[in-house]
């Protein structure tokens, strides 16, 4: 996964968890990270449409 893809996902999510909508600034002890919606081992890809900030 490229740095540009990571930046795109963070920007798209507005630095919020895409599950609970908590902003990164409101959760200083738990850094948000990029994760696959459909895991690679189950046929997912690194395409930005299969990635979310969590």
Protein Blocks (a to p, Z undefined) as FASTA:
>chain_A
ZZklmmmmmmmnoopafklopafklmmmlccddddfbdfklopafbfklgccZZ
